[in-house]
Amino acid sequence: MLKVINALQALADEENPRIYLKELRGSDNPPFYSLHIGQYRVVMTIVDGEMVIHVIEVGHRRSVYRTF
């Protein structure tokens, strides 16, 4: 879990974090993004202006996308 926290902190320091993320299909308003950290995925949304990252789900790549 420490790798996930470190990756999110590094992402928050980026000027344009979307270049490191994959936009998920079928999620338009707000768009969901996926961050790959080894075998785990973090599903999130990003609010511009104040650089707010909302983490929706953290889980193994096998099962994290089944809820979306």
N, C-alpha and C positions, 0 to 999 in steps of 0.2 A: 504494500500500500504506500510505502514511502516513495517508490518510483513514480506513482501516480501523482502524489502531492508535489514532488519536485518538478514533474513535467508541467503541471498546471501553473505553478509559480513562474516557470520559465516562459510559458505561453502568455501569461499576463504581462510580462515585461516586453513582449514583442509589439512593434508598431502596427503590423498587419498580421494578426495570428491566423487568418484564414488560409494563408499559403501553406500552413502545416496541417490543415484539417481536410477531411473529405466531407463534402456536402451530401447528406442522405437524401435519397429520392422519396418523393411523396410527402415531404414536409415543407410547405410553403410559408405558412404564417404562424409562428416564426419558423425560419429554417433551422433544422437540426444538423449538427456537425458531429463527426466522429474523429477522435484522436486515438491513434494506435500507440500503445505502450506495451511492447512485447506481445504476449498472448492476451492482453486485456484491452478493452475499448472503453473510452469515456464518451458518452453521448451528451451533447451540450448545445446551448444556444448562446449567442453573443449579442449584446446590446452595445451599439456604437455610442460615441459621445463621451461616455465615462468609462469605457472598457470594463463592462460587467460580463462575467462568464457565469452562466447558470448551468451547473452540472445536473443532468437529469438522471443518468444511470451510469454505474461503473460495474463492469462484469467481464467474465470470460468471453472471448470472441464467439464461442459456440452458442451462447444463449442470450447475449445482451440485446440483439436486434429483434428478438421474438416479441417484445412488448410494443414495438412500433409498427 
